[in-house]
């Protein structure tokens, strides 16, 4: 039988130790089983208001499940009001009125991450890239040439910071495309953005420190910061980006931002706020972690200079990735460190081995040296712009005023703010039509009520015909709309 034990916490609250019976062989996903079990315990007064829940990390280790399982269950329970998160304190059972019935939860099957099954006519999943136009033949040749170039290095470990040839190419590329001045010695190759943020946390000794993040923001790095023991300070967004007033009032020692294309809402941090943020960093001694995850793809207005390109005081740590501009599967990202941090990095990470395959590093270096990378970026920018235009045109034609487009100036996704229907309802109706769309609610640390009125549409991996057909089918699911 499942168990629930109560303990008196050191902060005076009543801690609980949960041991629900989760069955991995059931069709119902583990996060759904955990969500339903906790919800029932609260509704039947076995978990009482004022009880402190185990942390995500504690419950993950205790139940021997993935962090995503616990995080998804907790996020849904928080969004429905069963739990509440208190900064620097933890997650607590909320005070609720009896009977507490959530109408959507009762009427609809739960889908905590709002991630539909993958089989569909059209899948608007974010993060996919166009593989049909990818220069696969040239990439295979670079892989072969990397192996044939000199066989002796195949038996050696890579340079701890990454292959010098690749770091040189990245340095050249960033100067031309993003205005970032750097030397190869400042660049560190990593196995993805989460690996980058993990190393930054260790480099800056952010454990138990306050770190500011955009609200909403990218959960992939937020989970890393939480795992590294950071206290997350969510900073609200305004039409021109993160609120500087809130940041200046915070006690943050570092701030993580996506200034060129805020994720997921899509606004651009204004030049005024960029200068204010740099001034904040210079005056407080804080660091700015700039994630420029899709800076190559902008469709309206002039290219946006990176925050790093404006930094005269060495307080910006720049993150880049090949996941959107090249292939997610190469698992290759990079950090540009301020020169002032290089001695500290060498001291802390001298014995660490490089985590990215040197074969992949050499192949990408050759791909960039040949000019294929820049040609690929130019082709994809034009292609994604055509897809982007088709998406906006289709939404305007089929949906009219039933949905408002949010964050349409750049990147490989947009948001729609719905009228008269929740994201969960549209997701379920779309599934019946063969269209997968997604809720961005998980990107909020503390989702407001209107967070459930947004859906996210990624378009990078879809053809123009698929985009138009998908929007047409989705529009037929909206209240009062008939399929055209």
C-alpha positions in Angstrom: 0.0 0.0 0.0 1.2 3.6 -0.6 2.6 5.3 2.4 2.5 8.9 3.7 4.7 9.9 6.7 4.6 13.2 8.5 7.8 14.8 10.0 8.4 18.1 11.7 10.7 20.1 9.5 13.5 22.3 10.8 11.7 25.4 9.5 8.7 24.6 11.8 6.5 23.3 8.9 5.2 19.8 8.7 7.2 17.8 6.1 5.8 14.8 4.4 7.5 11.7 2.9 5.6 10.3 0.0 5.7 6.7 -1.2 3.0 6.3 -3.8 2.8 3.0 -5.7 3.9 3.8 -9.3 3.6 1.1 -11.9 5.9 1.5 -14.8 4.0 -1.2 -16.8 0.7 0.7 -16.9 -0.4 2.7 -19.9 -0.9 5.7 -17.7 2.5 7.7 -17.6 4.3 7.9 -14.3 3.9 11.6 -14.0 0.1 11.2 -14.4 0.0 8.5 -11.7 2.0 10.7 -9.3 -0.2 13.7 -10.1 -3.4 11.8 -9.5 -2.1 10.2 -6.3 -1.1 13.5 -4.7 -4.2 15.2 -5.8 -6.4 12.5 -4.2 -4.4 12.7 -1.0 -5.1 16.4 -0.8 -8.8 16.2 -1.7 -9.3 13.4 0.9 -7.4 15.5 3.6 -4.5 13.1 4.1 -2.2 15.9 2.8 -3.2 19.0 4.7 -2.6 22.7 4.1 0.7 23.8 5.7 2.4 20.5 5.0 5.7 20.9 3.2 6.2 18.7 0.2 9.5 16.9 -0.6 11.7 18.9 -3.0 11.8 17.7 -6.6 15.3 16.4 -6.1 14.3 14.5 -2.9 11.2 12.9 -4.4 13.1 12.0 -7.6 15.8 10.1 -5.5 13.2 8.6 -3.2 10.9 7.2 -5.9 13.8 6.4 -8.3 12.1 8.2 -11.2 13.2 10.9 -13.6 13.2 14.6 -12.5 10.8 15.3 -15.4 8.3 13.0 -13.8 8.2 14.8 -10.5 8.5 18.2 -12.0 5.6 17.7 -14.4 3.3 16.4 -11.6 4.3 19.3 -9.3 3.9 21.9 -12.0 0.3 20.7 -12.8 -0.6 20.6 -9.2 0.7 24.2 -8.7 -1.1 25.5 -11.8 -4.4 24.0 -10.5 -3.9 25.4 -7.0 -3.3 22.2 -5.0 0.4 23.2 -4.2 2.1 26.5 -3.9 5.8 27.3 -4.3 7.3 29.7 -1.8 10.7 31.2 -2.8 13.6 30.1 -0.5 11.1 27.9 1.4 9.9 25.1 -0.8 6.7 23.6 -2.1 3.7 23.5 0.3 0.2 22.1 0.3 -2.1 25.0 -0.5 -5.1 26.2 1.5 -8.2 25.2 -0.6 -11.9 25.4 -0.2 -13.9 22.1 0.0 -15.0 20.5 -2.2 -12.1 21.5 -4.5 -13.0 20.4 -8.0 -11.0 21.5 -11.0 -13.4 21.5 -13.9 -10.9 20.9 -16.6 -9.2 18.2 -14.6 -12.5 16.4 -14.1 -13.8 16.7 -17.6 -10.6 16.0 -19.5 -7.9 13.3 -19.3 -4.8 14.7 -17.8 -1.8 15.5 -20.0 0.7 17.2 -17.7 3.3 18.4 -20.2 0.6 19.0 -22.8 2.7 16.9 -25.1 0.5 14.9 -27.5 1.5 11.6 -29.1 4.0 12.0 -31.9 1.9 10.3 -34.6 -0.1 13.0 -36.3 -0.8 14.6 -39.7 0.9 17.8 -38.5 3.2 18.1 -35.5 4.0 21.7 -34.4 6.6 20.5 -31.9 9.2 23.2 -31.0 12.9 22.4 -31.6 12.6 20.5 -34.9 14.7 21.6 -37.8 14.3 21.1 -41.6 16.2 17.9 -42.4 15.2 17.8 -46.0 17.3 20.8 -46.9 20.2 19.8 -44.7 23.5 19.4 -46.6 23.8 15.7 -45.6 26.3 14.8 -48.3 28.7 17.6 -47.4 28.3 16.8 -43.7 29.1 13.1 -44.3 32.2 14.1 -46.2 33.4 16.3 -43.4 32.9 13.4 -40.9 35.0 11.1 -43.2 37.7 13.8 -43.7 37.9 14.3 -40.0 38.7 10.7 -39.5 41.1 10.4 -42.5 42.9 13.6 -41.8 45.3 12.2 -39.2 44.6 8.9 -37.5 46.9 9.4 -34.5 44.6 11.8 -32.7 41.8 9.2 -32.7 43.6 7.5 -29.8 43.9 10.7 -27.8 41.7 12.8 -25.5 40.5 16.1 -26.9 41.7 19.4 -25.5 39.9 20.2 -22.3 38.3 23.3 -23.7 37.6 21.8 -27.1 39.5 21.4 -30.4 41.4 24.6 -31.2 40.4 24.6 -34.9 36.7 24.6 -34.0 37.2 27.3 -31.4 38.9 29.5 -34.0 36.1 29.0 -36.4 33.5 29.9 -33.8 35.4 33.0 -32.9 35.5 34.1 -36.5 31.8 33.3 -37.0 30.7 35.2 -33.9 32.5 38.3 -34.9 30.9 38.4 -38.4 27.4 37.3 -37.4 26.8 38.5 -33.8 29.5 41.3 -33.3 31.1 39.3 -30.5 34.9 39.9 -30.2 36.6 36.9 -28.7 39.8 34.8 -28.9 39.8 31.0 -29.2 41.2 30.9 -25.7 38.0 32.3 -24.3 35.8 29.7 -25.9 34.7 26.5 -24.2 33.0 23.6 -26.2 30.2 21.9 -24.3 27.7 19.1 -24.9 24.6 21.3 -25.0 23.3 24.4 -23.2 22.5 22.4 -20.0 26.1 21.3 -19.8 27.1 25.0 -20.4 25.0 26.2 -17.5 26.2 23.5 -15.2 29.8 24.6 -15.7 28.9 28.2 -15.2 27.2 27.5 -11.9 30.3 25.7 -10.7 32.6 28.4 -12.1 30.7 31.3 -10.4 30.0 29.2 -7.2 26.3 29.9 -7.5 25.2 27.3 -5.0 23.0 28.9 -2.4 23.2 32.2 -4.4 20.2 34.1 -5.9 20.0 33.8 -9.7 17.5 35.9 -11.6 15.6 34.5 -14.6 12.9 35.7 -17.0 9.4 34.7 -16.0 8.4 32.7 -18.1 11.8 31.2 -19.1 13.5 28.2 -20.5 12.9 25.2 -18.1 15.9 23.3 -19.5 18.3 25.7 -17.8 16.0 26.5 -14.8 16.2 22.8 -13.8 20.0 22.9 -14.0 20.1 26.0 -11.8 17.8 24.4 -9.3 19.8 21.2 -9.3 23.0 23.3 -8.7 21.4 24.7 -5.6 20.6 28.2 -6.9 17.7 30.2 -5.5 15.7 31.3 -8.5 14.3 34.8 -8.6 11.7 35.0 -11.3 11.7 38.5 -13.0 8.5 39.5 -14.8 8.6 40.5 -18.5 7.5 43.8 -20.1 6.9 44.5 -23.8 10.6 45.3 -24.3 11.9 42.4 -22.2 12.9 41.7 -18.6 11.8 44.3 -16.0 14.9 46.1 -14.9 13.1 47.6 -11.9 12.6 44.1 -10.5 16.1 43.0 -11.3 17.6 46.0 -9.6 15.5 45.3 -6.5 16.6 41.7 -6.4 19.6 40.3 -4.6 20.7 38.3 -7.6 24.4 37.7 -8.2 23.8 36.6 -11.8 20.9 36.8 -14.3 20.1 34.4 -17.2 18.5 36.1 -20.2 17.5 35.5 -23.8 17.7 39.1 -25.0 17.7 38.6 -28.8 14.5 36.4 -28.8 13.0 35.9 -25.4 12.0 32.3 -24.8 9.1 31.6 -25.1 7.3 35.0 -25.5 9.6 36.3 -28.3 10.1 39.9 -27.4 13.5 41.6 -27.9 15.3 43.3 -25.0 15.5 47.0 -25.9 18.8 48.8 -26.3 17.9 50.9 -23.3 17.4 47.9 -21.1 20.6 46.3 -22.4 22.6 49.2 -21.3 20.8 49.3 -17.9 21.5 45.6 -17.4 25.2 46.1 -18.2 25.3 49.0 -15.7 23.6 46.8 -13.1 26.3 44.1 -13.6 29.2 46.7 -13.4 27.8 48.3 -10.2 26.9 45.1 -8.4 29.7 42.8 -9.7 27.1 40.5 -11.0 27.3 38.4 -14.2 24.9 38.3 -17.2 24.4 34.9 -18.8 23.3 35.6 -22.3 21.7 32.6 -24.2 21.7 33.5 -27.9 20.0 30.2 -28.9 18.6 31.2 -32.3 20.1 34.6 -33.1 20.7 33.6 -36.7 17.0 33.6 -37.6 15.4 37.1 -37.5 12.7 38.0 -40.0 11.7 41.6 -39.3 13.8 44.6 -38.8 17.6 44.9 -38.6 19.8 42.2 -37.0 19.9 42.6 -33.2 23.5 43.0 -31.8 24.2 40.6 -29.0 24.5 41.8 -25.4 28.0 40.5 -25.3 29.0 42.8 -28.2 28.1 45.8 -26.0 30.0 44.6 -22.9 33.0 46.7 -22.0 33.4 45.5 -18.5 33.7 41.7 -19.0 30.5 40.8 -17.1 28.6 38.9 -19.9 29.0 35.2 -20.4 27.8 34.3 -23.8 26.1 30.9 -24.7 25.7 29.6 -28.2 24.5 26.4 -29.7 24.5 24.4 -33.0 21.1 22.8 -32.2 19.0 25.3 -34.2 21.5 26.5 -36.7 22.9 23.0 -37.5 21.7 19.8 -35.9 20.4 19.0 -32.4 21.9 15.5 -32.6 25.5 16.7 -32.6 25.0 17.9 -29.0 27.4 20.8 -29.4 27.2 24.2 -27.7 29.8 26.7 -26.5 30.6 29.3 -23.9 32.4 32.6 -24.5 34.0 33.5 -21.1 35.2 37.0 -20.2 39.0 37.0 -20.0 38.7 37.8 -16.3 37.3 34.3 -15.7 39.8 32.4 -17.6 42.3 31.9 -14.7 39.5 30.9 -12.4 38.3 28.4 -15.1 41.7 26.9 -15.5 42.1 26.4 -11.8 38.7 24.8 -11.3 38.5 22.6 -14.4 42.1 21.7 -15.1 41.4 18.0 -14.6 38.1 17.8 -16.5 38.0 16.0 -19.8 36.2 17.4 -22.8 32.7 15.8 -23.1 32.1 16.4 -26.9 33.5 13.9 -29.3 36.7 15.2 -31.0 35.5 13.6 -34.3 32.3 15.7 -34.2 34.4 18.8 -33.3 36.8 18.3 -36.2 34.0 17.6 -38.6 32.2 20.8 -37.8 35.5 22.8 -37.9 36.0 21.4 -41.5 32.4 22.2 -42.4 32.9 25.8 -41.2 36.3 26.1 -42.9 34.9 25.0 -46.2 32.2 27.8 -46.1 29.4 25.3 -46.1 28.2 26.4 -42.6 27.6 30.0 -43.7 26.0 28.9 -46.9 23.7 26.5 -44.9 22.7 29.4 -42.5 21.8 31.6 -45.5 19.7 28.9 -47.1 18.0 28.1 -43.9 17.3 31.7 -43.0 15.5 32.1 -46.3 13.6 28.8 -45.9 12.5 29.5 -42.4 11.4 33.0 -43.3 9.1 31.5 -46.0 7.7 29.0 -43.5 7.3 31.8 -41.0 5.4 33.9 -43.5 3.2 31.0 -44.4 2.4 30.4 -40.8 1.4 34.0 -40.1 -0.6 34.2 -43.3 -2.5 31.0 -42.5 -3.3 32.1 -39.0 -4.6 35.4 -40.2 -6.7 33.7 -42.9 -8.2 30.8 -41.0 -8.3 32.1 -37.4 -8.9 35.8 -37.8 -9.4 37.5 -34.4 -9.8 34.2 -32.6 -6.1 34.0 -31.7 -3.5 36.7 -31.2 0.1 36.0 -32.5 2.8 36.6 -29.9 6.6 36.8 -30.6 6.5 36.7 -34.4 9.7 38.6 -35.3 12.3 35.8 -35.2 13.1 32.2 -34.2 11.5 28.9 -35.0 8.3 29.2 -33.0 5.5 31.5 -32.2 2.8 31.6 -29.5 -0.9 32.0 -30.0 -3.0 33.6 -27.3 -6.4 32.0 -27.6 -9.9 33.4 -27.1 -12.8 31.4 -25.6 -10.8 28.2 -25.2 -8.0 26.9 -23.1 -4.8 25.4 -24.4 -5.7 22.0 -23.0 -9.1 22.0 -24.8 -7.5 23.0 -28.1 -4.8 20.4 -27.7 -7.4 17.7 -27.2 -9.6 18.9 -30.1 -6.5 19.2 -32.3 -5.5 15.6 -31.6 -8.8 14.4 -33.0 -8.1 16.3 -36.2 -4.5 14.9 -36.4 -2.7 18.1 -35.3 -0.3 18.2 -32.4 0.2 21.6 -30.6 1.7 22.3 -27.2 1.2 24.4 -24.1 4.0 26.6 -22.9 2.7 26.7 -19.3 5.7 24.7 -18.0 7.9 27.6 -18.8 6.4 29.7 -16.0 7.8 29.1 -12.5 4.5 30.5 -11.1 1.9 30.2 -14.0 -0.7 33.1 -13.9 -4.3 32.2 -14.9 -3.8 33.4 -18.5 -0.8 31.1 -19.0 -3.4 28.4 -19.9 -4.6 30.5 -22.8 -1.3 30.1 -24.8 -0.2 27.4 -27.3 3.2 27.1 -28.8 3.7 26.4 -32.5 7.1 25.3 -33.7 7.5 25.2 -37.5 11.1 24.4 -38.3 10.6 20.8 -39.2 7.3 21.3 -41.2 6.8 22.0 -44.9 4.7 25.0 -46.0 1.9 22.7 -47.1 1.9 21.0 -43.6 1.9 24.4 -41.9 -1.1 25.6 -43.9 -3.0 22.4 -43.5 -2.2 22.2 -39.8 -3.4 25.8 -39.1 -6.6 25.1 -41.2 -7.4 22.0 -39.1 -6.6 23.7 -35.9 -8.8 26.7 -36.7 -11.7 24.3 -37.2 -11.3 23.4 -33.5 -11.9 27.0 -32.3 -15.3 28.0 -30.9 -17.7 29.1 -33.6 -15.3 28.3 -36.4 -16.0 25.9 -39.2 -13.4 24.0 -41.2 -12.8 25.8 -44.4 
